[in-house]
Amino acid sequence: MCEIRPYYILGYTLLGHTTLNFPLSRSRKGNFYHGDFCFVPTGLSGLGLTTEPVGAGDNQMSLFKIFSGKGPEVYEQKGDAYCNDELWGNAKMEYERALSRLEKAQPLDRDSASRLQEKISRTREALALMHKSSAEELMAGGYHGEARDLLALAVELTADLNLEKELQKKILETDRHTSKKVELTGFLNGTDEDTDGIDIADDDENEYFFTLCATLPEEVQMAYMGYGQNFKTGYLALNDGDFETASEYLSLALEENREYDTYIPLELATAYLNLEKHEEARQLLESLLVGHPDTLPAFQLLCEIFWETGDFDRAQTLLASIPEKLKASVAVTLLQGETLYQSENYQEARSFFIRFLETYGWNESVARALAKTHETMGELDDARNIYQEIMESCHSCNARIDPRVKEKYADLCFASGVKDTKILELYLSLAQEIPDNASVYYEKVSRIYAAQGNQTEATRFRTFSEKLVKETLQNR
């Protein structure tokens, strides 16, 4: 068995570099990709944390976008933020989580459900293209077997028939260079016997598990393959979003491997968190931190639990216990500020974020958290100015502006009575970037034209808006 090592849990500890981005842990089918230096397991992954020390990398567009709360819109916003950073797997998971939360509400908001389904579809296509691109690089380097795994995964993700045909052709090309027979050790099936000649193409479960594990560090691959059949079943279920099955089999796997120091608790805690079994997840994570206090993703998961259950004192106590070498990071700063926000200590949260920016300079993630706090406190001019500064920062480094930042800025301007051409153009841009909300944007474009005295265009865009609303109602 592989002992947990800080190298894999937190690259900051031993890699000697200021940043290691962890992909989101509650991943589902097709959502694997790497951080800056190494692949990390699903449960260790995540959570979108960046361990960049404060003060480092001024003006960088941080990957850590933390939105908290219980409503589906929170997860949708996280998905939008990940889309902005082209982290399609992260975005897909957040949209799926948002849809899951939305479907629990009665009555069902069909417009929002349709919007989320469309976003999930778009992220699946983006993931498929990403895997295709990675496969082509592997093929160019002669790694045809590894390329085939990615191509097969891309086929599962895409609904584009033309892309699927192209992928199938490339799979045939890889088959001409390598045998379909892949020799795997008994680790794959949780046995000590060799399994020469397993036909991966004919064994979908083994192929999928092997594909997921193949992206991890070699020692972690061996660990995951050595946890047995129950772990494999649970891990696959977790990646498919079947959290009930995942929790059942990962629990069995944890019991089977109780004498070893494993990664299983994080995976099982991830399943429990998605099932809103907060107490079970908490016990697992706190037990893990006793032996491995450098496991930053476990702190983030615990904070999420305490925010949702309203245990803000415990969240503060937890944050105070984080090792000093981790406290000097944007990730922990955001956890501290968000805890103040979630506990409705808005003035303290505002002061906390302002103090950070004054001390260490610009950081978009902290700026967005501050803008959100200003909005909650009714300080709309301050929030609008921060969103404008974020947009200008993105322009200065030729980075894509998050559509949600555009929307926040435009809406705050519109609400304050600003109805100029700049805001009109922002809404037209948003109608292309977030087509599910186009009817709302066109209605505001119509009102801006009306305010400018252009009744012809005002009528035209109002007609567009009404048409989209009618089509949405008909498609329910």
N, C-alpha and C positions, 0 to 999 in steps of 0.2 A: 504494500500500500504506500501511497505517496503522502508524506506529511505536508500539511499546509505550511507554506513558506511566505514570508512577507514579500518576496520578489514577485509573486504572482498576485498577491492580494493588493499590494499597494506599491506601484512602481516607484513612487516618490522615495521610498525607504532605501532602496539599494541601487536603483538605476542611475542616480546621480544627475537627474534631469529635473527641471522644474515642473514639467507637465506630463500627466498621464491621464488621458480621457477614458473613462469607463463607459462602455455602451450600457444602455438600460437593461436592468436585470430581468424584468418580467417579459422577456422576449417570447415570440411565438414563431410559427413556422417561417423559415427563411430569413430570420433576423440575426444573422451572425456577421460580425465584422470586427476589425481590430482597433485597438487604441493606437497611440503613437509608436509604441515599440514592440508590443507583444499582444497576442490574443489572450483574452481572459475568459474564464468560464461564465456561463449565464448568470449564476447567482452572485459571483464576485463582481460582475460587471457593473453594473450599473448604475444605474441610477443617475446617469448623466453628470456624475461629479467630476470636477476638475481640481486637481490638487496643486494648482498654481499658487506659489507663495504670494502673499499680498505685496503689491508694489512691483511685481514682475510683469513684463509684457504690457505696458500701458498701451491703450488703444487697440488691444487685441479683441477679437470677437470671441468671447468665451463660449464654450460649448455647454456650460452649465446654465440651464434655464429652469428656474425652480418656481413652479406655480403650485399653490396648495389649496386644499379645500375638498369638499365632498361632491360637488356637482360635476356633471359631465363636461361642462364648458371649461373647467380647469384642465382636464386631461386633453381636451381639444386644443387648448392654447399651448400646452406642452408639446403636442404633436406638431402644431404650426411652427413652434420655435425650432424643433428638430428638423422640420422640412427646410427651414431657412438655412440651416447648417448642412443640408443635404445628408442628414442621418436618417435614411429612409426606414431602416428597420426600427429604430427608436420611435419614429413618427407613426408607423403602422401600428405598433403596440399601443401607443397612447390613444390613437383614434379608436382602436378596438375596445380599449378599456372605457373610453368615453361612451361608445355605443352600448356597451354592456350596462353601464350605469343608467344611461338614458332609457333602455328597455325595461328597467325595473320601475320606472315612474309611470303613473297612471293619471290622466290619459297619456298615451304615447305622443310625443311631439314628432309627427311624421316628417315635417320639413327638416328638422335637425337630424333625424335618423337618416334621411335621404342624403343630406350633406355629408354626414360622417361616412356613409357607405361609399360615396363617391371619392372621398379623400382616402379611404382604405384602398380602393381600387387603384388610385393614382400612385400611392406609395408602393403597392405590389408591383406595378409596372416599372417604377423607378428602381426597385430592388432587382427586378429581373434584368434590367439593362446594366445595372452595376455588376451583377454576377456574370453577365455575358462579357463585359469589358475585362473583368478579372480573369475569366477563362481564356480569353484571347491572349492576354499577357502570358498566362501559364503555357498555353500552346506554343507561343513563340519561343519560350524558353525550353520547350521539350517536355513539359510536365503534363502529358496528355491525360493520364489517369486522374490527376487532381482537377484538371480542367473539365473532365466529363462530369464529375460530381457537381460542380457549380452550374454547368449547363443543364443538368437534369433538374436541379433546384429551380433554375430560372424558368424551365418549362412548367413546373408546378405553380409558379407564381403568376405567370402572364395569362391574360385572356385575349391577347392580340394574336390572331391566327397567323398573320404574316411573320411576326416575331417568332412564334412557335415553330413555324416551318424552317426559319433560318437557324434556330437553335438545334432542331433535329438534324439538319444537315451537318452542323458542326459536331454533334454527337457522333454521327457516322464517321466523320473525319478522325475523331479521336479513337474510335474503335479500330480504325485501320492501322493505328500506330501502337495500340496496346491491347492486350487480351481483356475480355470482359471478366475473366476469372481473376479474383483478387484473393490472395492468401492472407487470412487474418488469424491472429492467435486466439486462443480460447478466451482471452479477455473480453472479446466482443459479446460472447454469450455467457460470460460469467463462469467459465469452466477452465480447467487447467489443461484441457486437451486441445491439440491442434485441430484447426478446421480448414485444412487445405481444400481449395477448390470450391469454396462457397461462391455461388453466382450472385454477386451483388445486384445485378440487373433484375434478377428474379426474386430478390428478397428485399422488398421495399423498406421494411422496418430497419433491417441492418444497414441498408444503404443510407437511409436518412440519418440514423444515429452516427454512422461512420463519417458522413459529410459534416455534421455539426461538430463532432469531436476533432475532425481533421484541421479545424481552424485554431485549435487551442495549442498552447505550448506543449512540447512533446511529453514532458513529465505529467502534465495535467491530463493529456489524452490517455496516457497509460493508467492514471488514477481513475478516470471516469470509466474506462473500459474494464477496470478491475472491480468495480462496485457491484457487479452482478446484474442479473436479468431484471430484478425489481427496480433497480435504479434506472436502467435503460428505459423501461416502460414508463416510469414516472417522469423522467427527463424529456422524453418525446412528448408525453401528454402536456407537460408544462410549456414546451415550445409550440404546441398546438392550441394553447389556451384552454385546455380541459383541466381545470384546476382541481376538481374533485378527484379525478383519476390520479392526477399528479401527486396530490397530498397522500392518497392511499398507498401508492407504490413507493414514494420517496420515504414515507414513514417506515415501511417494511425494510427498505434499503438501509435506512439509518440504524435500525435495530440490528440488522445483520452485520453491520460494520461498526458496532458500538465500541469495540475495543480499539479501533483505529481513529486517528485524527484526520477527518475528511472534510471535503467541501460540501457535503450533503446538507448540513443545517441551513446554509444560505439558500439553497435551491428549495428546500422544504418551507422555509420561512417566506420565501417569495410566493409560493402557492397559497400558504395560509393568509398572507396579506391580501391577495386577490379574492379570497373567500371571506374576507373581513373577520377572520379568526385571529383577532389582535393579540389575545392573551397567549395563544399557542406560539404565534410568531415571536412575540416578545421574549418568551422563555428561551426559545432556541437561540435568538440573537444575543441575549445577555450571557447565556452560557458560552457561546462562541467567543465573546469579547473577553471573558476571563482568561482564556489561554492565548488570545490573539488581539490585544488591545489596539493594534494598528489597522484593523479592518474597517476602513472608512465607510464602505457601503453599508455595513451593519449599523453604523451610527445614523446614516441617512434613513434607513428603513425604520429604525426605532423612533426617530423623530416623526416620521410620517404617522406611525402608530399613535404616538402621544398627541399629535395635533388632532387626529381624527377622534380620539377618545377624550380630548380636553384635559389631558394630564400635563399641563404646561410646566408645573413645578418639576415634574420628573424629567421633562425635556431639558429644562435648564440644568438640572443636576447631571444629566447625561452629558450635555455639552461641556460642562465644567470638568468632566472626567476625561475628555479627549486628550491624548498625549500632546505635550507642548509642540513637538515637531510637526504635528498636523494642524494645530490651531492657527498657524501663520499661513493660511490658505484661503483663497476665495470661497472654496466649497464650504468650509466651516463658518466663514463670515456670513454667508447666505443662510446657513442653517440657524445661526444665532439671530440674525435679523428677522428671518421668517417666523421664528418662534415668538418673538415679540409681537409681530403682526398677527399671527394666529390667535394669540392670547388677548388681542384687541388693545394692546398697549401701543397705540398708533404713534403717539408723540415720541415715545422712547424708540420705536422702530425708525421713525423719521430721523431723529437725532443720530441714531446709530449709523444709518446709511450715509447721512451727510458727513459725519465725522470720518467715515472710511474714505470717502471720495476726496475730502480735504486733505487727508493724511497721505494717501497712497496714489492719488491721481485717478484718471478715468478708468472705469470698468463698466462695460455695458450691462452685465448681469446685475450689478449693484444699482446701476442707474435705473434699470427697469423696475427693480424692487422698490426703489425710492418713488418713482413715478406712480406705481400702484398704490403706495401708501398715501401720497398726496391726494390721489383721486378719492380714496376712501374717506379722507379727512375733509373732502370738499374743497381742497386747494387746487382748483382746476387749472388756473393759469400756470402754476408751478409745474403741474403734471404735463401740460401741453408743451412748455418750454423744454422739459427734459426729453420728451418724445422727439421734438424738433432737433435737439442736440444729437440724439441717437441717429436720426436720419442723416444729419450732416456728417457725422462720424463715418457712417457707412459709405457716403458719397466720396469722402476724402480718401478712402482706401479701396474704392471700386468694388465694395462688397454689396451683395444683394440686400435690399432692405426687407426686413420681415413684414409681410403684408399686415399683420396685426398691429405693428407699430404705426404703419401708415394709417390704418383704420382708426386707431386711438387718436392720433394727431388730428386727422380730418374731422372726426366726430366732435372732438373738443373745440376745434375752431368753429365748426358749424353751429354748435350749441351756443357759442359766445357771440354769434351774429356775423361771423366772417363768412362771406359768400362770394369770394373772388375766384378768378380763373385758376389760380394755383390749387385751391381746394376742389374745384370742379374736375381738374385733370387727375387729381389723386383718386377721386371716386371712379372716374372712367378706367383708371389703371386697376383699381381694386376689382371692378366688375370682370376684368379679364383674369386676374389672379385668384379670385375667390368667386367663381361663377355661381355657386349655390346662393350667394347673397346678392346677386346682381340686381334683383328687383328692388331691394332696399337702396342700393347705390344709385340706380337710375332714378328712383323717386327723389333722392336728394339732388341729383344733377338737374332734374326738372325744376325743383324749387330754387336752385341757384340761378338757372336761366331766367326764371320768372322774376327773381329779385333784381336781375340785371336788365329787365325789360324786354327780353327776347322770348316772346310768347310762342313763336313757331317752334323753337327748339324745346321749350318747356313742355309744350303739348306732345311733341314727338317722343321725348324720353318718358313722359308720364304714360304714354301708350305702351312703350316698351315694358315698363314696370308692371302695368296692369296685365299685359299679355303673359308675362312670366308667372305672375301670381295665379292666373287662371290655369295655365298649363300645370303648375304644381298641384293645384286642387284636383284637376282631372286625373292626375297620375297617382293620387292617393289610393 
